[in-house]
Amino acid sequence: MLVVSPDASLRLQLSAMTSKKNGILDSARKTLLLESNAIEHLADIIGREFEDVVKLLLKSKGRLILTGIGKSGNIAQKLVATFISTGQPAVFMHAADAIHGDLGNVQKDDIVICISKSGDSPEIKVLVPLLKSMGNVLIGMVSNENSFLAKQSHIVLHTPVEKEACPNNLAPTTSTTLQLAMGDALAVALMECRGFSAKDFAKYHPGGALGKKLYVKVSDLLGNNAAPAVKATASIEEVILEISSKRLGATAVMDKSNLVGVITDGDLRRMLQRKTDFTKLKAKDIMSRQPKVIDGGELAVEAFHMMESNNITSLIVTKSNKYKGIVHLHDILKEGIF
């Protein structure tokens, strides 16, 4: 009796499904092309109204309130996170909750962006007049230019949708992609106008690998690392003991207070391959005379890129051209920068 392993059985089932429904990848490509074409069209038609929104936000003393319902509300939530992390104060307000008390979130100088595909949902029709009565600037991000939201908004960010990627033209797919893209375009434009730098970005992202790439310096990684060093006239035995005791796989070679070279585990192995008698050799005889050096004030991510481009695992660290220690690839990885 033929016994088929679970893994083999699964592969057979998938193979059968593929032969019967080889349109799976075609469906994926169709969706991606439909949505990418819609974004390309949006890029062609975007105009003065976009500039007006950016200028309003740049001079605003208040916050940006984003509201919506359903999938548009989900997009609004994501965009709030993007705006906040890129220097634009923003708050999400659910359109349904707004008419049941959350309207109190809106303050005098706030600007409101209401996101909706149809622009005619019941919650939007109730909310919009209330927002306008409060005197806030209302921006409608809407697909239907003839909708209630579009007609009531001070500025309309038009996100036209000919067809949803959904085969039934029902589930928000292309429409939400356009909303997200429009919001991202606003966030990036604001960043560029404000000169929002990587250092500014780091202030809002201090945690995780992303933040650490932006603020952790090489000197921060030295920590309690010893600074292995031997004299240029040190014996090979002394070199080996220094490398072994400091556990960094390398040692600096010094002439008085000057850095003149580096010896790594690899240098020792290559020495053993070339020499049968190394008892008379000194550190200066096997050292690399032009070691790769990085200033302690540089970002740790730069140290990683230097190691990667030079195919090495450690760098000499200096401060004001004075030797301070050795940073190893493991120090960077242990910090969680990559």
N, C-alpha and C positions, 0 to 999 in steps of 0.2 A: 504494500500500500504506500502511495506517495504521500509523504508528510510535508506540508508547506509551512514554513516558519511564519510567525505573525508579521514580521517585516516584509517577507516576500509576498505574503497575501495582500498586504496593504499596497505594495507596489503594483501588483496585478490589478487590483481594483482601480487604482489611479490611472494605470495605463488604459484600462477599458473605458474609464470615464473620458480620458483625453481623446481616445479614438472616436467616441460618440459625440463629444462636445469639444471639438477642437477650436471652438470659437471663444474660449475663455480669455486667451490673450488678446484676441481681436476685440473683445468687449472692453478690456482694460485700456487698450490703445485708443479705442474710440472715445472713451470717457476722458482720457488725458488730453487728447487732441481737441475735443469739444471745449473743455475748460480752458486750455491754453489759448485757443483761438479767441475765446471770449475775452480773456485778459488782454490779448494783443489788440482786439478791437477797442477795449476800454482805454488802452494807452493812446490810441489814435484820436479818440473823441474828447479826452479829458481837456478841460480848458480853464478859463478865467475863474470860474466858481471855485476851483480847487485852490488857486492862489489866494482868493478872498478868505477862504476858511483858514489857511495857514497864517495869513496876516492877522486875522482876528485872534487866533490862539497865541500868536507871538506877543501881542500887546495886551492880552487879557490879564486881569488881576485875579481872576477866579480859576475854577477848575473846569475840566472837561467832563461832562456827564454823558455817558453812553447808555442808551436804553433800547429795548427791543423785546420781542416775545418769541417763543419757540426757538427754531434754529437760528434766527437772526439775533435773539437774545444770547445764545451761546457764542456767536461771533463777537457780540459786544463785550462779553466777559473776557474773551481772549484778547481783544484789542485793548481793553483797560490794562491788562497785565503788561502788554507791550508798551503802551504809553508811559505807565508808571516807571518801568525799568529804563526808559530812555529820556527821563527828565521832564515829562509832561504830567502834572498832577491830574489824575483821572479817577472817576468813581462809576461803578456799574449800578444801574437802577432798573430792576425788572419792571416792564411796562404794566403788568397786572398788579404787582405790589404797590406801584407808585400811586395808583388811585385808591389804595386802601391804607394810606399812611406814609409810605416811603417818599412821597413827594416832598416831604420835609427835608430830604437830602439836598434839594436844589437851593443854592444860595444866590444872593443878589447878582454877583458878577460871573456866575457860572455860564458856560456855553454848553448847549445840549445837542448831541447828535442822536437822532432817532433812526434806527436801522430797521427797514422792513422791505420785503420784496414787493408785496401788493400795495402797501401804503393805505390799505382800507380795512384792516382788521378792527374789530370792535374796540379792543383795548386802546389802539392807537387813536381812534376817533374820539375817545373820551379824554385821553391824556393830552393830546396836542393843544386843544383850546385852554386847558389849565396851565400849561407851560407858557403859552403866549400871554395869558392874563397876568403872569408873574413878571413879565417884561424881559425874560431871558431870550437871547438869540437862539433860534431853533434851526438846526441844519438837518435836512432830511436826506438820508442815504437810501435811495429807493429805486426800484426797477421801473415802476409805472409812473411816468411823468404826468399822467392825468389823474393820479390818485389824490385822495383827501390830504395825505401827508405832503405830497409834492406841492399842492396848491397853497397849503398853509405855512410852509417852511419859508424862512427868510432867504436861505440858500439851499439849492438842491445839488447833491452829489449823485449824478445819475449813474446807475449800474445796470445797464440794459441787458436783459436776458431773452434771447430768442427761444432757447430750449434748454430745459434741465437735462443733465446727463442721465437721469432716471429714465428707463425705457417707457414709463408711463407718463413722463413729463410732469411728475407730481412731487417727488421727494426733493427738497432743497439740496442741490448739488452745485450746479454751475452758479446759481445765484449767491450761495454762501461763499463760494470761492472768490467771486468778484467783490463781495463785501469785505472779505478778509484782505484781499489785495489792495483795495482802496484804502482801508485803514492802515495797512503797513506802509503804503506810499505816503500817507499823512505823517506817520511817525518818523519816517526816514527824512522827509522834507524838513520837519521841525528840528531834528537832530542836526542836519546840515546847516540850517539857518542859525542855530544857536551855537554852532561850533562844538557840539557835544563830542568830547574826546574819549579815548579808551580809558583815561584816568577817571573821567566822570562816570563812565560805565562801571568801572570797578567799585565805585562807591555804593552802587545799587546792587552789585553782585559779589559780595565779599565771600560767599560760600561756594563750595564745589570747585570742580576743575576749572570752570570758566573764570570765576573770580580770581582764583589763585594764579592763573596765567597772567592776570593783569596787575597783580600787586606783590606777589612773593618775589623777593630779590635773592640773588645768589648768596649774599651774606647771611640771609635768614636760614639758609640750608646748612651752613657750616655748623651751627649749633654747638654741640659738645665735641664735634670732630676734632681730633688731634691734627696738628699741622706737621706731618712727617717731613723731616729734612736731614740731610747728611752733608758733610763737607765734600768738596770736590776731590779731596785726597783720601776720602774714606775707603776702607777695604770693601771687597765684595761681601764679605761676611757681615760687616756693619750695615751695608745696604740691605741685605736680606733680612736681618734682624729688625731694622727700622720699618721696612714694608710690612713684615709679618706682625709686628707689635701694634702698628697703627691701623691695620686692617682696611686700608683704602686701595690696596693694589698698586700703589705708586708712592714715590717720595720725591720731593724737590731736592735739587742739588744746589748748594750755596757756596759762594766764595765770599767769605765774611758775611755782609748783610745783603749781598747781591744775588739774585736768582740767575743761575747760569745754565740750568738744564733740569731735566726730569728723567727719572728711571721708573719704568713700569714692570709689572710681572712679565709682560711680553718681551721687554728688553733683556730680562734675565734669561728667559727661555732661548731667545736667539743667541745670546752669549754662549750658552751651554752647547748649542748646536755647532758653533764656530770654534770654540776653544776646548781643549782637553785639560789645559792647566790655566786656571784663572786666579791662582793664589797671589800673583803679583799685580793683578789688575786693580785699578782704582775706579771710583765712581765716575770720574771725568772721562775714563776710557770707553764707557758703554752708555753714557747718558745721551739723550736726545737734546741737542743744543738749542733748538728753537721750539720750546714747548708751547702748546696752545694755552693762552692765558685769557682770563675774563675778569673784568673789574667786579668787585663785590656789589657795586651799586646797580649792576645790570639785572634785568628780570631773569628769573630762573628759566623761563621758556626760551630765552635767547641762548642760555647755556645748553639746553637740550638740543636746539637746532645746530649749534656749533659741534656738539658731539656727533649728531646724526650726519652732518655734512662731511665731517672728517673721519667718520667710522672709528670713533674712540669712545671710551666709557668714563673718562675723567678729565677735569680741567684744573689747571693751576688758578687760584683765586688771589687777586692782589687788591690793594687799596692804596691809592696814591703811589702806584708802582712798587709798593712794598708787599712781599709775600705774606699771605694770611692763611693759606691752607689749600685743601684740595676738595673739590666738589665731585661726587661720583654720580653716575647715572641712577644708581639705586636711591640716592638721596632725593632726586627729583620724583622718581616713581613712588617712593614711600610717602611723599607729601601729597600724592594724589593729583598732581598737575596734569598727568596724562593717564 
